[in-house]
Amino acid sequence: EDGTEYELEVLSSLEYNGCTYLAVTPANVDEGADMEVSILKSVEEDGESILCAIEDEQELETVYQLIMDSLYEEEDEE
């Protein structure tokens, strides 16, 4: 939003209602530090994909639940 770039690690991605959502955490986090996970929406702007915050509470809750279900399914398969 303000032009600042961040290096993120993608934990999971999800296609939902024609949009791509990513669960990400900051890269290069110190060991033992709390892991902060954010869910961002990938949108096209001027022909480039950018990540933005999800402003709609219902959309965020739905996507959060779908990503959590997906992550727990992957853990159960292991």
SVG drawing of the C-alpha trace seen along z (x, -y; Angstrom):
<svg xmlns="http://www.w3.org/2000/svg" viewBox="-20 -5 37 45">
<polyline fill="none" stroke="black" stroke-width="0.4" points="0.0,0.0 2.8,-2.4 5.3,-0.9 7.2,1.0 8.3,4.5 8.3,7.4 9.8,10.9 7.1,13.4 7.0,17.2 3.8,18.8 2.4,21.4 -0.7,22.2 -2.7,20.9 -6.3,21.3 -8.5,20.6 -12.0,19.4 -14.6,17.5 -12.2,16.9 -9.6,15.3 -6.3,16.5 -5.7,16.2 -2.4,16.8 -1.5,17.6 1.9,16.0 4.4,15.3 7.4,12.9 10.5,14.6 13.7,14.5 11.9,14.6 14.2,15.2 13.9,18.8 11.7,18.9 9.8,15.8 6.0,16.0 5.0,16.7 2.6,14.1 0.4,15.5 -1.5,13.2 -4.1,14.0 -3.8,11.9 -5.7,11.7 -3.8,11.6 -5.2,9.0 -4.1,7.8 -3.1,4.1 -1.6,2.6 -0.8,6.1 1.0,7.1 -0.1,9.4 -0.1,7.6 -1.1,8.8 -3.6,6.9 -5.5,7.2 -9.0,8.6 -11.3,5.8 -14.6,7.8 -15.0,9.5 -17.2,12.3 -14.8,13.0 -11.8,13.1 -13.6,15.5 -14.6,17.8 -11.2,17.9 -9.5,18.3 -11.7,21.4 -11.0,22.9 -7.3,22.4 -7.3,23.9 -9.3,26.9 -6.8,27.4 -3.8,27.2 -5.3,29.7 -6.2,32.1 -2.5,32.0 -1.3,32.7 -3.8,35.7 -2.4,37.2 1.1,37.2"/>
</svg>
